[in-house]
Structure formats: C-alpha cells, structure tokens
Amino acid sequence: MKTFFLFLLNSFTSGLLLAADPPFAKWTNTELLLNNGLVQRTIKLPSAAAGTFLTTSYKPVAGEFKYFQKTNADFQFELNDKVYTGSDEWQLVTVQKITDERQGDGAAATLRSKDGAAEVTVNFLLYPGLPVIRKSLTVKNLANEPVRLESVDVEKFTATAYYATTFSWICHDYGRRRSIGPYDGNFQDALLTVHNSDWQQGIVIGNEAAGVVKHTSVFWDEPTLISGLTHKNARFPFRKYIGKGESFTTPQVFTIVYNNHKDPDEVLNTVVPDFVRKHMGIRLSELAQKPTFVYNTWVPFRKEINEKLVMELAKSAADAGMKEFVIDDGWADNYGDWIIDKKKFPNGLKPVFDYIKSLGMKPGMWISVGSASPDSKVYQAHPDWFVLDEKQQPANLHEDDLKMRTACFGTEWRGYIKDVLLKLALDYGLEYMKLDFTVVTSTYRFGNKVTGCYATGHKGHTDHHESLYSNYEAVWKLFDELHAAKPNLFIDCTFETMGGLQLIDYAMLKHAEGDWLSNFYGPPDANVDLRVRNMAWWRSPAVPATALVIGNPEMQDPGWEMHIKSLAGALPIMLGDPRKLAAPDLKKYRAYADWLQAMENKHQIMTYRQDLAGFGEPMEGMWDGFQRINTETRKGGIVGIFRHGATETKRMVTVQHLDDTRRYQVKGMDGKIIASLTGQALKTSGFPVTLSGLHSGELFEISAN
C-alpha cells in the first residue's frame, strides 16, 4: 500500500508517469471532457435548443476528490446589472479546439444567452505533465448598444456541504497565511489554496488579473469558490464597457485539484512553480541572462547624485563584482520631460553609461512611468493627458502633494512616455529599467476615492471604474512595446506602480521581469536581513524568487555578508556607498558576486527556489532557509541556512528535488567538500550545519558528481 501511495505522489508531482499526449479535450453533443492524464473535468453542454452549462465533475484522474458538488455553475458575470451564469439557459453555438504558444491544448465552448443579448466563449487550456486547468471567458455583446460588464467570476464551484466548508484551511496571501472561512480575498491573492487536512485534498486557485481588480473568495456569501475580477460593490470595482458587436476576454484563472497531500505547501513547491515557469508566459522565462547582483544608487544618496559621484560609485561597485548598475532618481531636471539635469551631469549621461559599461556592468535607470511636474513642458502642453479627481480637478494619486501630477494611460500619455523610454533605452544601451510611482492606486493613500481617473473625455476609459482596469492594461502594453524593441530589457515594475504594499502578481510577471517590493532600512541589528528573508519566503514559490527585488540593504553596513546571504534567496540587490569599503572587503564582495554568477551559470539558480524541508517562515528565535535546486536537470543548486536568535547551534539539513540514485557533493562557498551523499540520503538524512553566531548564516552548493 505504501508503495502504491508513493507511486501516485511521484506521478502527481513530476507529471511523468500518468501524463497523456494532446489533444486534452474531447466532446460530444452533450458533454465536454478535459483530461491530460493527471486531471479531468467534465462539463455538461446545453443542446442546440437550450440548456445549462455546468461542471459536473472536476478531480485528479487517480483517486477520489470530495470537494465539489455534481452541479457547479462554472462562471458568472453581469451585463447592465443582469446576472448571467452557467446555471442559466444557453444555446450551444459551437465547441472548437484551442491552443496557445506554450503547449496549452484544450477547447472553447461558445454559448448564446436565452435573451439573445450576449455570447460567452468559455476557454479551457490544459498542459502536458501538470494537473492544471487554465480558463478565461470571452464575452460578446449582441445588443444594439454598449453594455457594462461587471462582477465577473471566471471560475465558480460549489463545495460539498459541511466537511469542505467546515474543515478547510484557506491558505491565502500567496498561499502563505492560513485562516478558516469564510474568506473574501484582496489584491494580494494572486494565489490561494483551499486544503482539507482530513481528506488530504485541496484546490489551488491562481488569479492572473492585475493589481487591485483581482478577486478570489471562498465560502463568503454561499458555499462557493469563485475567482476572477472584483465585483461592482468592491473597494476597487472592475468595469468594462463592450461596444455593439465587440468582445472582451477576461484575464485567465488557473486551478489545480489534488489529493494524497498532507500539506498544501507540497503543491506550492512543485506544480505551481513548474506551471508558472514553463507555461504561463512570464517575462523571466524569456530572459536569456538573468541578473545576479545589482547595485542601485537610491540609498543613501536619494536625489543628490551627480556625474562625479556616480562614476566613483560605479568604479567601487565594479570592484565589488556588481553585474548591473542602476542610477535611481535625481538625474533629471523635472518629472515628465525627463531632460538630463546639466548642473549635475554637464556632459550628459552617455559618458557615464559608457563608463559603467566599460567596467563590465549592465546599465540601468529609474524613471517615474506616469508622473509629471506641474511646470514640465509636457504638462503645460497637455494637461488633458492627466488624471482628474472626483471633482474634475488635477490629482496626484501617489501622495497628497500637488507638486506632482499623475498621468492617465487612457490618453496619448502612453505613446509619449513610450517614446521617452525607448529613446533612453536605445541611446544609453539600458538593460535595466526601474519604472516607478502610482498609475492606478497608491500604496500611501487611504480609501478608494483618490484612485484611477474620473475624467470624462479620455479615450481609454468611459468612467472611473473602467479606468482601474484599462490603465493597468495600457501599462502592460507599454512594457510589451519596450520589450519588442529591447528583448533583453529587465523591467522592474515597483510595488508603487503596482498599487499596493509589496504587491506583485501574475499579470505583472507576464509583462515585466521584476518588482521592487520593499524599502527595508536599517543596520543588521534592525532585523533587515530577517525581513528580506521573510519577504522572499512570503512571496515565493508562488512567485518566482528572481522577480523579488527586495531593497534596501546597504553595502557598507556592518555585517554586510548577511545581506548577501539573505538576498541570495531572491534577486540580490544592494544599495549604499561602496566607496566606504576597504580593499579586503571589496575582494570579499567580488568573491560572493563571482560565486553567485558561477552558480547561475552552472545550475541556473535564478530560475528556481523551493522551501527547505523542516525550516518554516523566517522569524525571531528560529532557524530558516531556502533551496534553489534546478528541478529540470536535478544536478544541483544552492542552499541557504540561517540562525536568527535560535538556541540550537546545529541542525540537520535535508534537500529535496534531487535524483535519488545520483551522488552529490555538498560544498562551502570556498569549494571545500562538506559531505558526499546520494540524493536519497540528502532527502532523508541530510548533512549537519553548525552556526555559532546567534544571527548568522551560510550558503552551500549542492552539485552532482
């Protein structure tokens, strides 16, 4: 029996033993069957005359699954306040095969409403080797006038009574925070898991909508699980006007049903990152060379930078082994025009960036993507390109200070700022752009009134509610156009641009490579390193770790080595003043930088991150850790181990996701072999680590012989 259980578990997590080949969708006149050998879903189709569109079964292929009733409404939305759901009467128009560019294969069922006012196409995609079903809706307006689309649930399931609703954990906030229902999610719920520990079953729900307009709720107003876009009574309501004969396709929602898992984190560490990396279409997966060690000028210099200072910093950063050098705010003479401040940079920025490149570093630059000063030429010439508040007055969405204005991406601003950014990128050979400040909602303002745009004459939105969604979409289009011109450009879309504290999500990841997540300040005794590791744990593995740009540890801080070790679990980025480092410290820095680059070259560590078995959330008085093992080659990667005030000085460290039969060496950063064990032994027994310092840590390489 134990052998059979392990067979099922390995089949589920690897997708190798039970997976089938496409096509993954088959249908008759009455039924649509989705099955890729790992997961299956059955949908009752309406007839050509009329009938309901219901999910009647959704489960792993192997074993039982108790979560859903036999009639699930499948979807729901409103058009001009009228509710449409799969439980209504629909006429089946057609079912056809669909695919995407990333091995997705499935079917699209087109339905016409009983009142003849709308068509909805329900799009399903499955992927080889993974128990994932990805879904979107395409709503077409058949009425004679524009209609208002709201309250969209792309997925809607009804849970079985009592046991599902009573004994389930809801693992929300990137799958990391556990609560019991009812639960109504917010913009931090790019992913959540509903898990029943008695059944050892659950469902992962990933929402690919943008920023503050994503919505997932569990057992809130009824015993249902829904995911899609925010409802019309929400704090940040979604709205889309669809013209006569026009269509709108929603963001996608992906779901993963599972059984035989005691802990939902098992799926979070396997199926979720595999799907995101291989099939979602995130920008990081397209990037040939991922950054491994970035320097940024923001702290402590803020806007007080100039040519002499930047060149001195560049020399010291290069001596420390930095691979990317980013000039933050302070280089321009105002926001909006983005003209170089000739008092600070009398020779312009080209000689500065040429010097940075001559030192072997990739150049980067900070720009506020949607802001302008009131005295800027662009604002003076085009005040109609900017956000208006509820009283039709100019607004600064970012903070309560009218020394700056927020642009509306529903205007010609998008084309203007695209030209500005492309010129900067091409003129200076930029390979990193940090794009900052509010475009939809602010991290620093409260309430929901000073959000979006209330202007009535902007082409991109009809009203305020529609602007919340449409402005995100215009930003993504801008990023795509930048990538078309500069395919290897790393776009850092900050949490301020995303519109919430430490906010990152799948919508952003499909258009930008990273997200400046935080501004953590202070020396090591202020728990900066613990906060860095906690943030990396919190957002990954639901989100790729290299997308997590976690500031602001400074290079010259006492105990700076812990900064690097902690940041090795995310995207290593340092600020501060490298000129203050003595030659021996610069040499140590370069050793770290070279080691990280070597690990990337050898194991592609920047593509992976998993939880370390037996080490939980980083917190005071505990040990914590991470592993970045290449789960494709299974040849190795790195492990980080940390003691943060724990009483124990020694721990055994096990490593998962290796080849059981292969032998591996565990090495320190100095290359010294600490242990030589099989993958099976590393998984079950591990190797000992002793940390004598009360707040200390070490990095190790795991490498196949």
N, C-alpha and C positions, 0 to 999 in steps of 0.2 A: 504493500500500500504506500509506504514511504517513497519507494522508487517511482511509482506512478505519479505521486504528487510532485516530485522534483521534475519529472518529465513535463508535466503541464506548466509548472512555473517557468522552467527554462524555455519552453516553447513560446510562452506569452512574452517574456522579456526580450528574447532575441529575435523572435519572428522568423526563425529559420525552419522549424520542423512542421508547422501546420499551415504556413502561408501558401496561398494559391496564386495562380497567374491570372492576369486580366483576361476577359472582362470581369469586373466585380459587380455588375448589375445585370439582372435578367428580369423580364416582366411578361405578364400575360394581360388579358383584358381586365382582369380583376385584382392583380397583385403585382407589386414591385418588390423584388428580393435583392438586397445588398449583402454581399458575402465575399470576403477576401481570404477565407480560410481561418481567420482569427476572430472576426466579429461578424455578426449577421443582424440584419434589420429587415423586418417585413412591414410593408405599407399596403394597406387596403386602398385600392384605387376606386374612384367613382366610375360609374358607367358613362357611356357617351350621352346618356339622357341626364342622369343626375345621381348624386351620392356623396358620401363623406370621404375625406382623405385622412386616414388615421394610421399611426404607427401601432401595430398590433403586437409586435414582438421586437425587442432590442436586447441582445445578450452576447456574451462571448460564445464562440462556436462550441467550445468544450465546457461542460459543467453547467450548473444551474445558475440562474440570476433572478432574484426575487424583487427587485426594486420597483418595476413599473407595472401598472395595470395593463389590461389587454386592449384598452382603448385610450389612446393618447392623442390629444388634439393636434399635435405636431407643430403648429405655428399659430400666430395670431397677430393682427395689426388693425389699425383703424384708418379709414378714409372718410374725411369730413365727419368725424365722430361716430361713424358706423363701424361696428366691430365685425371683422372677418376672421374666421378660424377654420381649421381643418374639420371641425365638427359640423360645419355648415354644409348646405347642399352645393355641390360643384359639378360642373360638366367637364369631363376629361377631354382635353383638346389633343394632346399628344404626349408620348414619352420618347425621349431620344437619348442616345449615348452622348456623354460629355467627357472631356479630358482636360488636364491642364499641363503646363510645361514642366512640372516637377513630379511626374509619374502618377498623378491623380487620375483615377478612372471611375466612372460612375454613370449616373443618369439624371436627367432633368424632366420632371413631370409638369406639364403646363395645364392649368385649370382655369375655367371661366366661371365667374360668380353667377349665382342664380339670378341676380338683378341685372346682369349684363354690364355692370359698371366697371368691372376690373378683371384682369387676368393676373394670376400669380404663377410663376415658374419656380418650383422647388428644386434646387440644385444640390445633389449629393455627390461627394467625391470620397473614394477610399484609396489607400496607398499600400504598396506591397510591403509585407512583413511587419505591419503595425496595426493594432486594433483601434484605428482612428476613423471616425466618420466626420467629414467637414461639410458644412451646409450653409447655403445662403438663399435668399428669396429675391426674385426679380418681379417687381410689381408694375404692371402696365395699366395706364389709365385709359379706359374705354368710354369715359363720359365725354360730354361735349364742352366741358370747361375744365380748368385746372382743379386738381384735388389736393387735399392736405393729408399727407401720410404721417402718422404718429403711432406711438405706443407699440413698437414692433418687437415681437418675440420671435426670433428666428427658430429657436427650439422651444418646445413646450411639452413636458412629460408629466404624467400624473403618477404619483407614488402610491405604492400599496399601503393600505391603512395600518395605522398603529406602529408596526415594527420599523418601517422605513422612516417614518416621521419622528418617532419617539427615541430610537436608539442609534441615531446617526450623528456623527461629528460633521460639522461643516468647517472644512479647512480653507479659510478664505485668505485674502491679502497675500496673493502669490502662493497660495497653498500652505502658508506657514502658521497662521493663527487659528486656533481651534475654538469653536463655540458650538452651542446647540441651537436648534431652530426655535422660532422662525428667524430667518436672516434675509435682510434686504441689502444687497451689495452696493458698492460705490465705485468710483473710478479707479481704485487700487485693485479691483478684482479682474485683472487680465486672466487670471486662472483661479479656480477653486475646485476642491474635491469634496464630494459628499460620501462619507465612508461609514459603513456599519460593521463594527468590530465583531459582533456576534456572528454575522454571516460571512465576514471576511470578503465583503463585496463593496463596490462603490462605483462612482462615475466622476470622471474628471471633466470639467467644463472650461474650455478656453474661449475667451471672447476677443475677437480681433477688431472690435470697434475702437475708435480713437478717443483718448483722453476722457473728458468728463461726460461724454454721451454714451459710454458703455453701461450696460445694466445686466446683472445676473441676480436672481433671488431664488431662495429655497424655502418652501413651505411658508410663504409670507401671508398672502390673503387666502390661500387654499393649499391643499397638499400637492403642489406642483413644483417643478424645477423649470425655470424659464431663463433664457439668455438671449440678449440682442441689444436693442437700443433703449435709452431712457424713455420712460412714459411721459405723457403730456402734463402730468401733475408733479413731475420730479423737480428737484432743485435746478438741474440743468437739462431742460426737456429737449429731446430730439424732435425735429420737424423737417419735412421735405415737401415742397410743392412740385407736383408732377403735372406737366402740361398735357393737353389733349393728345392722345396717341403716343405719348412718351413713356419711357420706362425708367425705373430706378432699381439698382441692385444693391442690396444691403451688404455690410461687412459680413465676413464669414464667422461662424461659430464652430469649433471642433469639440467633439466629445469622445471619451474613452471609457467604455464599460469594462470592468474587471471583476474577477473572482479569485479565490485562493491567495489573497494577500492580507496578511495580518496588519500591515502598516501601509497607509496611503503613500508614505514617502518612497516606498519601493517603486511605484509607478512614476512618481515625480522625478526620480533619478534615472529612469530608463526610457520609457516610451515617450514621455513629454519632450525631453531634450533631443531625442532621436528624430521625432517628427519636426520640431522647430528647426533643427539644423538641416535636415535633408529635404523637407517638402514644403515648408511654409513660404519660402521665398524671402528670407531675411537678407538684408544687405551684407551682414558679416560673412555669410556663406559665399558671397560673390567676391569678397575682397581677397586678392591673391596673397598679399602680405599684410598681416595684422600687426598693429603697433605692439611693442613690448615694454617700452619705457619712455614716458612722455614728460616733458618739462613745460610748465606754464608760469607766466610772469605775474599773475594776479596778486598773490600774497608774497611778500608784504608791500609790494610797490603800488598796488591799485592803479590809478591813472597816472602816477608820477613816473613815467618812463621817458626815455629819450634815446637817441642813436648810440651815444657813448655807453650808457648803462646796458642797453640790450646787447651790444656787441661784447661787453665784458661778461655778461651773464651767459651768452652763447658759448664763449670760449670755455668757461668753467663747466657749463653743462656738458659740453662735448668731452672735456677731460674726464668727467664723471661717467661717461658712456651713454648719455641720453641719446635716444634714437629719433625723437621728434621734439621740436622746439616751437612752442605756441606763444605768440605775442597777444596778450589779452587787451582789455580796454585801455584807452589812453593814447592811441596812435592817431586818432582823427581829431579834426578841429571842431566837429559837432556830430550829432546823431542825424542820420538821414542823408546828408550829401556824401558822407564818407570820403572826404578830402583829407589828405595827409596833413597833419599839423607840422608846418615847415619850421616852426620855432623849435620843436622837439626833434624833428628829422629833416634838417636843412637840405640833405641830399636825396630826400625821398626814402622810400622803403626798399627799393630794388637793391642798393648796395648792402643793406642789412640782410635781406633774404639771401642774396648771393653769398654773403659771408657765412650765414648759417649752413647753406648747402655745401660750401667748401669745407666745412668742418665735419661733413658726413652725416648731418642731421636733416630730416624732412621738415620743411617749414609749415607753420600753421598760424592762424589768425582768428581773433574774436571779432564778431560783428553782431550788432543787435538787428535781428532779421525783420522786425516790424515796428521800429520806433523812429521818431524824428524830433529834433528840437524845433520849437515854435519859430525860431529865427533862421532855420535852414531854408535853403533855396527851394528844395522840393516841397516843403510845407507851405511856403509863401505862394508858390505857383499852383499847388494842387491841394488845397485844404479839403476838397471833396473826396480825396483818397483816404481820409482818416475816419476813425471810429467816432460816432456820436453817442452820447448817453441818452437816457430815457427822456430828457428834456431837450433833446436835439442840440446839445452843446458839445464842443470838443472834449475828449476824455483821454485820460491816461489810465489804461486798465492795469498797468503794472503796479503802481503805488499812488498814494494820494498826494500827487505833486504835479502841477500843470507845467513844470519846466520841461516836460516831455509829452509827446502825443503818440498814441498807438495807431498804427496804420491798419486799414481793413483790407484783408486779402480778397474781398469780393469786389475790388476795384482794380484800376490799372497799376496799383502799387506792386502787385505780384510781378508784372512784367518789368517794372522799373528796377526792383531790388534784384531780380534775376540778372539783369544786365550788369548791375553793380558787382554782384558776387562773381559772375563769370569773368569780368574784367580783372578783378583782384586775383582770382584763382589762376587765370591764364598768364597774366602779366608777371606774377611772382612765383609761379610754379607751386602753388599751395597744394599740400596733400592732406591737410587737416583744417577743418573749419568748425569753430565753436560758435554756434548760432543761438542767440540768447534773447531773453525778455519775452514778456507776455504777448500772445497773439489771440487768445480766446478768453481764458480766465487767469486770474493771478494767484500765485502762491501766497501773497502777502496781504490780500484784501479779504474781507469777510462779507458774508451774504452773497446773494446771486444777482444783484441789480447792476453792479459795475462789471459786466461781462459782455462778450460778444459785441454786436453793433446794432444800434437802433435806427440807423439811417434808413430812409425810405427810398432813396434813389440809387442804391448800389446794385450793380448788375448781378453780383454773385449771390444775393440773398433777398428774399421778399420782405422778411421781417427779422426781429431779433432772434427768435427761437431757431429759425433756419440758419442764421449766421453761425451758431455754435458748432454745427456740423460742417457747413460749407467752408468755413475758414480753415479748419483742420485739413480738409481735402485739398484746398488750394496750396497750403504749405507743403503737403506731400507731393503735389505736382511740381512745385518749385524744386524740391530735393531731387526728384527724378530727372528733371531737366539739367540740374547741375551734374548729376552722375553720368548723364548721356554725354556731356562734354568732357568730364573728368572721371572716367570709370573707377579709378583707384582712390578717389577722394574720400577721406574719412569725415563724415558729418557728425558732429557732436551736438545733438539737439537737447538742450539742457532741460532740467525739470521745470525751470521757469517758463520756457517755451511750451512745455507740455501742459502746464497749468495746475500743478499740484505738487506738494512736498514729496520729494523722492519718487515722483511719478514716472514710470516707464511702462510701455505696453507693446503688444504685437503690431499694432498699426504703425507705430513709430519705427519699429525694428525692420519693417518691410521697406522703409524709405530712408532711414538713417542708420549709421553704424553704432553710435554710442549715445549716452545720455549722462551729462554732468549731473550727478544725483544729489550732491550734498556740498555744504560748506562747513566741514568739521574743523574747528580751530582749537589750538592749544598745544602745549607740550605733552610728552608721553604720559606724565602723571595726571593729565586731564582725561585719560581714557580714550584718546583719539584712535589708537590702534584697535582697541576693543570695538569702538563704534564703526570703524572701517570694516572689520571682520564681521560684525553683526549685520551691517547693511548688505555685504556681499552674500552672506548666508540667507538673509531675508528675501532677496530678490532672485537668487539662483537656487536650484537649477531650472525653475520655471522660465527664467530669462537668461540668455547666455551671459556668462560672467564677464567676458571681454567687452560687453556693451555697458558695463557698470563703471562709469568714470567717477571715482569717489575722491573728492577733494576735502581738506586742503593740507595734508601733512607737508611740513617744510624740510628741505634738505639739510639744513644746518642744526636742526633740533638735537638736543642731547638724546642719545638712544635711537638715532635715526635708522639704525639697521632693522629695528622692529617695524618701522614704517614700511620698508621694502618687503619684509617677510609677510606682513599682513596684506599689503596690496597685491602680492603675487597671486592671491585668490580672486582678483578682479582684473581691471586694467591698471597696471602700475603707472601712477601719475604722481609727480612731486612738484611742489612749489618752493618758495623760499629763496634764499640768497646763496647760491653755490660758491660765490666768491669767498665766503667765510670759511670754507672747508680747507683744511691743511692738506698738503700733498699726500700724506698717507691715507687720509680719508677719501680723497678723490680716487686713489688707487683701489681702495676697498669698493667704492661705488662702481667703478668700472668692472670689477670682478663680478659683482651682482648683475650688472647690466649684461655683461657677456654671457653669464650663466643662463639668465632668462632667455636671451636670444638663442643660445645653444639648445635649450630645452624646447623652444618653439621650432627650431629647425629640425630637431630630432624627433620630437613627439607631437608637434602641433598642439601644445598645451593650451594655446589661446582659443581653441575651438571647443574645449571641454571643461567641465567642472562637475564633480559629484560630492555629495555628503560623505564624510568619513564615518564609517560604522562605529557606533559607540561614543561618538562625540556629537553633542547636540548644539543648540543655539549658543553662540559666544556670549558669556556673561561673567560677572564678577564671581570669584571663588571657584571657578571651574576650569577644566581643560576644554579646548575646542580645536578644530582642524578642518582641512579640506583635502580633497584629492583632485588632480586634473589628469586623469588617465585617458589615453586615446582608446576609445571603445571600438573603433574600426579596426585598427591593426592589433590591438591588445599587446603591444610591445612595451608599453610603459608610459611614464609621465612623471609628475611630481606630486609630493605630499607635503603639506604644511601642518605643523603641530605646535600648539600654543598652551602655555600655562598662565592663567590670569588670576593669581591670588589663591590657587588651589593648595590644599595642604599636602597632597601627594606630590612627590618629586619624580615618580616613574610611572609610565603607562605602557601597556602593550598596544601596538598599533596594527590593525588589520587593514588590508587593501582589497577592494572589490574590483570586478570587471576585468580581471586578467585571465589568461589562458591557464586552466588548472594544471595542465601537464607540462607547461614550459617552465624553465628555471629562470629566475630573475635575481639581479643584484640590487641591493639597497645601498645607495651611496650618499655620503655627505656632499655638500657643495664643493669641498676640496677634492672630490673624487675618491676618497677613501671608502673602501668596501666595508659596510657595517654588517651585512648579512647576505647570504645566498640561499634562496628558498624557492620552492615551486610556487606557482600561482595558487594552488590549493592550500599550501601551508601559509602563504601570506593572507589568504582569505579567512582561514580558520584559527590560526595560531598567532601570526603576525611577528613583529620584531619589537624589541624594547627601546623606549626612548626615555632618557633621563634629562630633566630640565631643572637645574639647581636654582636658577633665578626665579623669584616669586612672580615676576612678569617677564616672561621670556618665550622664545620660540625658535624653531629650526625648520629648514627646508631640506628635503631629501629628493633624490632621483630614484625612480624605480625603472630598471632597464633590463630587458631580456638579454640573456647571454648571447 
